[in-house]
Amino acid sequence: MSQYRIAVLVGSIRQASLNRKLALALAALAPEDFTFEHLHIDNLPLYNQDLDGKQPAEVQQLKTEIARAQGLLIVTPEYNRSIPGVLKNALDHGSRPYGQNAWGGKPAGVIGISPGAIGTALAQQHLRNVLAYLDVPTLGQPEAFIQNKDDLFDEKGHIGIEATRQFLQGWMDKYVAWVKRHASV
């Protein structure tokens, strides 16, 4: 059996991040041949094209971790109707210098959670636009705009609402099939 390494980017860096909780809960729904490695994006300097010729060690590490992955899982909040700056910064670093795009060809799933009624719908749309430019084949359906509820996560961090768990299991099953169809192992 092949092993699929998934690079996880969480667009929120706060300690009590709902999106980090969602990423961990999703990983628990995946099959055993999938492993999830969270990429550190909070230590990256702001992207500066002047550094393209000599990328900082943190950027080189990010690009190495992306290269090792067979797929991407991007879990993002919505800030001001778009993606967080820390996530965009990581995407910019991973795609530079021009012609050395580490993201290209990596199959991705995009999802997010928010207290708002529309979840992270607009952030996900903006993110999909960026990923299309970066040549990242992104799972289109099902879309998942998760609204946080008090009992969404149980005490162990698993999805506590059965209907939501079933929906997210379906999302994960589609994501797994997407990665297996597009990844090179």
BELJO-V541796 format. One record per residue. N is the residue number from 1. NEAR is the number of other C-alpha atoms within 12 Angstrom. Layout:
n=N near=NEAR
n=N near=NEAR
This chain:
n=1 near=9
n=2 near=14
n=3 near=21
n=4 near=31
n=5 near=34
n=6 near=37
n=7 near=37
n=8 near=40
n=9 near=44
n=10 near=43
n=11 near=44
n=12 near=34
n=13 near=25
n=14 near=16
n=15 near=11
n=16 near=11
n=17 near=22
n=18 near=35
n=19 near=38
n=20 near=33
n=21 near=34
n=22 near=44
n=23 near=41
n=24 near=28
n=25 near=29
n=26 near=41
n=27 near=34
n=28 near=24
n=29 near=29
n=30 near=28
n=31 near=23
n=32 near=15
n=33 near=20
n=34 near=32
n=35 near=27
n=36 near=33
n=37 near=27
n=38 near=28
n=39 near=38
n=40 near=27
n=41 near=36
n=42 near=25
n=43 near=20
n=44 near=28
n=45 near=23
n=46 near=23
n=47 near=27
n=48 near=19
n=49 near=18
n=50 near=13
n=51 near=17
n=52 near=21
n=53 near=14
n=54 near=15
n=55 near=25
n=56 near=22
n=57 near=15
n=58 near=23
n=59 near=35
n=60 near=28
n=61 near=22
n=62 near=37
n=63 near=32
n=64 near=19
n=65 near=28
n=66 near=38
n=67 near=28
n=68 near=26
n=69 near=35
n=70 near=37
n=71 near=44
n=72 near=47
n=73 near=47
n=74 near=46
n=75 near=45
n=76 near=46
n=77 near=46
n=78 near=37
n=79 near=26
n=80 near=15
n=81 near=21
n=82 near=26
n=83 near=34
n=84 near=32
n=85 near=28
n=86 near=29
n=87 near=38
n=88 near=33
n=89 near=28
n=90 near=39
n=91 near=41
n=92 near=32
n=93 near=39
n=94 near=37
n=95 near=33
n=96 near=29
n=97 near=23
n=98 near=15
n=99 near=13
n=100 near=20
n=101 near=27
n=102 near=35
n=103 near=39
n=104 near=32
n=105 near=27
n=106 near=37
n=107 near=38
n=108 near=43
n=109 near=42
n=110 near=49
n=111 near=47
n=112 near=45
n=113 near=41
n=114 near=36
n=115 near=21
n=116 near=20
n=117 near=15
n=118 near=21
n=119 near=30
n=120 near=36
n=121 near=31
n=122 near=30
n=123 near=34
n=124 near=38
n=125 near=26
n=126 near=25
n=127 near=35
n=128 near=30
n=129 near=20
n=130 near=27
n=131 near=34
n=132 near=22
n=133 near=19
n=134 near=29
n=135 near=21
n=136 near=33
n=137 near=29
n=138 near=38
n=139 near=34
n=140 near=22
n=141 near=19
n=142 near=20
n=143 near=27
n=144 near=34
n=145 near=33
n=146 near=33
n=147 near=26
n=148 near=27
n=149 near=19
n=150 near=14
n=151 near=17
n=152 near=27
n=153 near=27
n=154 near=17
n=155 near=12
n=156 near=13
n=157 near=24
n=158 near=24
n=159 near=32
n=160 near=21
n=161 near=18
n=162 near=15
n=163 near=12
n=164 near=25
n=165 near=25
n=166 near=16
n=167 near=21
n=168 near=34
n=169 near=25
n=170 near=21
n=171 near=30
n=172 near=34
n=173 near=25
n=174 near=27
n=175 near=39
n=176 near=35
n=177 near=23
n=178 near=28
n=179 near=35
n=180 near=28
n=181 near=21
n=182 near=24
n=183 near=29
n=184 near=19
n=185 near=20
